[in-house]
């Protein structure tokens, strides 16, 4: 490969003491540093007592596509470009993916300086199974889209990891309860590696009651995967009808029964819809 080198550098997710010597070396050696928020990055440098002669440019969601072309030009000219996000690993719910894809297409070397990960820290703290998990990141902000995503995950057997903003946590938990059931085990971690780090564990209903008082800080939610199906689709269909007769919307009833029974949501939806059509002639 020709040209320079693109370095994805993991930064501390809270505690500056978690910064690695490799991160400090990468910042020292950089020609250009692309930071998600330049002010936060300069503050991190101050906390680390680090100095860099690199040119620091902003690289965030709003300018990612336009800035990528400029950074690729620098890389092809032989520059070492380091990408840092506000916390954690670039490209993981943070900018960087487009630049990595463009660098690979241009034949530029890409390497990673590992760092702390909120995903893995929260997963380890959750007490939930870690042998198989999936990362869902931030779900859509719009309620309808978020509910559809969660409904699609109702029968997911792997432990699930989500990011969420504090002011949307109540809505997320309400929708998660509807999709997965009140008793689905989960954990909420906030302010990971910081002074006031906290992890709460319990069923989704219990966690929703705790969060109703307001939760501050960076939030990571870990939810247990669906248990193996405890009943057949045919056995689950009447439970959907019972919920609907009680006034619950059809889709919400399907999602709730699927989450509680482990029956695949799409199969249950189709079967319950057929049963509903038969009932209504």
C-alpha positions in Angstrom: 0.0 0.0 0.0 1.1 3.5 -0.8 0.6 6.8 1.0 0.2 7.6 4.6 -1.6 5.8 7.4 -5.1 6.1 8.9 -5.2 5.5 12.6 -8.5 4.9 14.5 -7.7 5.7 18.1 -9.8 4.7 21.0 -10.1 7.4 23.7 -11.2 7.1 27.4 -14.9 6.7 27.9 -14.7 8.6 31.2 -11.6 8.2 33.2 -8.5 9.8 31.5 -6.3 7.4 33.3 -7.5 4.7 30.9 -5.6 6.4 28.1 -2.9 4.0 26.8 0.7 4.8 26.0 -0.2 3.7 22.4 -2.8 6.5 22.2 -0.4 9.1 23.4 2.2 7.9 20.9 -0.3 8.1 18.1 -1.3 11.6 19.0 2.3 12.7 19.1 3.1 11.1 15.7 0.0 12.4 13.9 0.2 15.0 11.1 -3.6 15.5 11.2 -6.1 14.7 13.9 -9.7 14.4 12.9 -11.8 14.9 16.1 -15.5 14.5 16.6 -15.5 17.7 18.7 -12.3 19.7 18.6 -13.0 21.5 21.9 -13.6 18.2 23.8 -10.5 16.8 22.2 -8.3 19.7 23.3 -9.8 19.4 26.8 -8.8 15.7 26.8 -5.3 16.7 25.7 -5.1 19.0 28.7 -6.3 16.3 31.1 -3.7 13.9 29.7 -1.0 16.5 29.9 -0.3 15.7 26.2 0.9 18.0 23.4 0.7 17.5 19.7 1.9 19.5 16.7 -0.7 17.9 14.4 -3.3 20.0 12.6 -6.6 19.4 14.4 -9.8 19.4 12.3 -13.4 18.6 13.1 -14.9 15.4 11.8 -18.5 14.7 12.9 -21.8 13.5 11.4 -22.6 16.8 9.8 -19.3 17.1 7.8 -18.2 13.5 7.6 -18.8 13.0 3.9 -17.2 16.3 2.8 -14.2 16.0 5.2 -13.4 12.5 4.1 -12.3 13.7 0.7 -9.9 16.2 2.3 -8.5 13.5 4.6 -8.0 11.0 1.9 -6.1 13.6 -0.1 -3.8 14.1 2.9 -3.4 10.3 3.4 -2.5 9.8 -0.3 0.1 12.6 0.2 1.8 10.5 2.9 0.2 12.0 6.0 -0.6 10.1 9.2 -4.2 10.9 10.0 -5.6 10.0 13.5 -9.3 9.8 14.0 -10.7 10.2 17.5 -14.3 10.4 18.8 -15.5 12.1 21.9 -15.2 8.7 23.8 -14.5 5.2 22.8 -13.8 3.8 19.4 -14.4 5.7 16.2 -16.9 4.1 13.8 -18.9 2.5 16.7 -21.9 4.8 16.8 -19.4 7.5 16.0 -18.0 9.0 12.8 -15.2 7.1 10.9 -16.9 4.3 8.9 -17.0 6.3 5.6 -13.4 7.4 6.0 -12.2 3.8 6.6 -14.1 2.6 3.6 -12.7 5.4 1.4 -9.1 4.7 2.7 -9.4 1.0 2.0 -10.7 1.8 -1.5 -7.7 4.1 -2.0 -5.2 1.5 -0.9 -4.3 3.4 2.3 -3.1 1.5 5.3 -5.6 1.5 8.2 -4.8 0.4 11.8 -6.4 0.7 15.2 -5.1 1.9 18.6 -7.4 -0.1 20.9 -9.2 1.7 23.8 -12.0 1.4 26.3 -15.4 0.3 25.0 -18.7 1.2 26.6 -20.2 -1.8 24.8 -17.9 -4.3 26.4 -17.7 -2.6 29.8 -21.5 -2.5 30.2 -21.9 -6.1 28.9 -19.4 -7.3 31.4 -21.1 -5.4 34.3 -24.6 -6.5 33.3 -24.4 -10.1 34.7 -26.2 -11.3 31.5 -24.8 -13.9 29.1 -21.7 -12.7 27.2 -21.0 -15.7 25.0 -23.2 -14.3 22.2 -24.4 -10.7 21.9 -25.3 -8.1 19.4 -24.8 -4.3 19.4 -27.8 -2.2 18.3 -26.4 1.2 19.1 -28.8 4.1 19.1 -32.3 3.2 18.0 -34.4 5.7 15.8 -35.6 8.8 17.7 -39.1 8.6 16.2 -41.3 6.4 18.4 -42.9 4.4 15.6 -39.6 3.5 14.0 -38.1 2.6 17.4 -41.0 0.4 18.3 -40.7 -1.5 15.0 -37.0 -2.1 15.6 -37.6 -3.4 19.1 -40.5 -5.6 17.9 -38.2 -7.1 15.3 -35.8 -8.0 18.2 -38.4 -9.6 20.4 -37.2 -13.1 19.6 -33.5 -12.3 19.3 -31.7 -15.0 21.4 -28.5 -13.0 21.9 -27.9 -10.4 24.7 -28.5 -7.0 23.2 -26.6 -3.8 23.9 -28.1 -0.3 23.2 -26.9 3.3 23.6 -29.5 5.8 24.6 -29.7 9.5 25.5 -30.8 10.3 29.1 -33.8 12.3 28.0 -35.1 9.5 25.8 -34.5 6.6 28.3 -38.1 6.6 29.6 -39.5 6.3 26.1 -37.0 3.6 25.2 -37.8 1.5 28.3 -41.6 1.9 27.7 -41.2 0.6 24.2 -38.8 -2.2 25.3 -41.3 -3.4 27.9 -44.0 -3.5 25.2 -41.7 -5.5 22.9 -39.9 -7.8 25.4 -42.2 -8.0 28.4 -41.9 -6.4 31.9 -39.8 -9.2 33.3 -37.1 -9.4 30.7 -33.8 -9.2 32.5 -31.7 -6.1 31.7 -29.1 -3.7 33.1 -28.6 0.1 32.7 -25.1 1.5 33.1 -24.4 5.2 33.4 -21.2 7.2 33.5 -19.0 4.2 32.9 -15.5 4.5 34.3 -16.3 7.9 35.8 -16.5 8.9 39.5 -20.3 8.3 39.7 -20.4 5.1 37.6 -23.6 3.2 38.4 -25.2 -0.1 37.1 -28.8 -1.1 37.9 -30.0 -4.6 37.2 -33.5 -6.1 37.1 -36.6 -6.6 35.0 -37.5 -3.9 32.5 -40.5 -2.8 34.5 -38.3 -2.4 37.6 -35.7 -0.4 35.7 -38.4 1.8 34.2 -39.6 2.7 37.6 -36.1 3.6 38.7 -35.4 5.7 35.6 -38.7 7.6 35.9 -37.0 9.8 38.5 -34.5 11.0 35.8 -31.2 9.6 34.9 -28.1 11.6 33.9 -25.0 10.8 32.0 -24.0 8.5 29.2 -26.4 5.6 29.1 -25.8 2.0 28.0 -28.7 -0.5 28.2 -28.1 -4.3 28.1 -31.1 -6.6 27.6 -31.2 -10.3 27.9 -32.0 -12.3 24.7 -35.3 -14.1 24.4 -35.6 -17.4 26.1 -36.2 -20.5 23.9 -39.8 -20.8 22.8 -41.9 -22.1 25.7 -45.0 -22.7 23.5 -46.0 -23.2 19.9 -47.3 -20.6 17.6 -50.7 -22.1 17.8 -50.6 -21.9 21.6 -49.5 -18.2 21.5 -52.2 -17.0 19.1 -55.0 -17.0 21.7 -52.9 -14.9 24.0 -52.6 -12.3 21.3 -56.4 -12.4 20.9 -56.9 -12.0 24.6 -54.7 -8.9 24.7 -56.4 -7.4 21.7 -59.9 -8.0 23.3 -58.6 -6.1 26.3 -57.9 -3.0 24.2 -54.2 -3.5 23.3 -53.2 -2.7 19.7 -52.7 -5.7 17.6 -49.0 -5.2 16.8 -48.2 -4.4 20.4 -50.0 -7.5 21.5 -48.1 -9.6 19.1 -44.7 -8.1 20.2 -45.5 -8.6 23.8 -46.6 -12.2 23.5 -43.6 -13.0 21.2 -41.3 -11.5 23.8 -42.8 -13.4 26.7 -43.1 -16.8 24.9 -40.1 -16.8 22.7 -42.2 -17.5 19.7 -40.8 -15.7 16.6 -42.7 -12.5 16.1 -43.1 -12.6 12.4 -44.6 -16.2 12.5 -46.9 -15.2 15.4 -48.0 -12.0 13.6 -48.9 -14.0 10.4 -50.8 -16.7 12.4 -52.6 -14.2 14.6 -53.6 -12.2 11.6 -55.0 -15.3 9.9 -56.9 -16.2 13.0 -58.3 -12.7 13.3 -59.5 -12.8 9.7 -61.2 -16.1 10.2 -62.9 -14.8 13.4 -64.2 -11.7 11.6 -65.3 -13.7 8.5 
